[in-house]
Amino acid sequence: MGARSTLHTGFEKKIQWVRARGRAPRAIVFAPPLIGGHALQQIRMLRPLVPRGFDLVSFSYAGHGASSGVFSFQAALDNCIAILDWARCRSRAEGLPLYGIASCFGALPMIHAVVKRNEPLDRMALINAVPNWRWEKLFFDFARRWSRSNRGWLSMAGLRAAVDQYLRDYFPRVHHRKRSFGILSTRRIHWPLMARQWWTLRRKSPGLLSNTPVFCAYGRQDRLLQQMGYADWAGYETTILELCPLASFWRLDTDHFFSCPGIRHRLIVAVDRFFSRAALCGSVLKPSGSRV
């Protein structure tokens, strides 16, 4: 992590957590990982926040890495609550504010956990956030690709080829093999439970964050969000506002991975200002209807 920061790790309810600590932190930032990612995933992406005074806390979901158990959607929600509770205890003991930042799938367990714990975060940032469990369009797009496979619609070879192509297209930075997605082995996934939970969760809202200021940054070239049905960005913002009525938006002309040069640095600066409350009177955070 560098000379000005250190890594600490441990377990809470058999879930591995990692904390990146700076020399003189002024806040703790809780950052849930993505499916297939480990506890260091978000810390590596957000590490420029550490020398700016923000300690980072993340974890590995059940079924991932050193965390016990098998993965399911409900397990991800429960794990997020457990580590949020741990981070909240640390922030109280050390007299530090507690913020949150989540990207893509990580937004779902984050919002769920924050609602369940009566909004303990002072502020929260969302990056290309997936706001609900309604992923039918992803499934239909995959089924269309599978049906066009030149290896056969009903063959296992055709299925594997379709899965590989789909993952390469939408998750090009995630290392995947035949029996794993990132670090998540297919043997550590409870597939029947996942199917039932997806159906149950897609029919309910994670809840309302009525008192938490939220900074939502997203790329208008995000093909994953578009494939989920958010080609109409006004509709996407409406969905976020239904969950986070105090949200303001930063719209960027970039992709899901913020690949454009300089974008990630600008994002770190924007999040720093938002968490530092300077954004309320600065030029980075604009009203909901504005463009940055």
Secondary structure, 3 states (H helix, E strand, C coil): CCCCEEEEEEEECCEEEEEEEECCCCEEEECCCCCCCCCHHHHHHHHHHCCCCEEEEEECCCCECCCCCCECHHHHHHHHHHHHHHHHHHHHHHCCCEEEEEEHHHHHHHHHHHHHCCCCCCEEEEECCCCCCCCHHHHHHHHHHHHCCCCCCCCHHHHHHHHHHHHHHHCCCCCEECCEECCEEHHHECHHHHHHHHHHHCCCCCCCCCCCCEEEEEECCCHHHHHCCCCCHHHHHHHHHHHCCCEEEEEECCCCCCCCCCHHHHHHHHHHHHHCCHHHCCCCCCCCCCCC
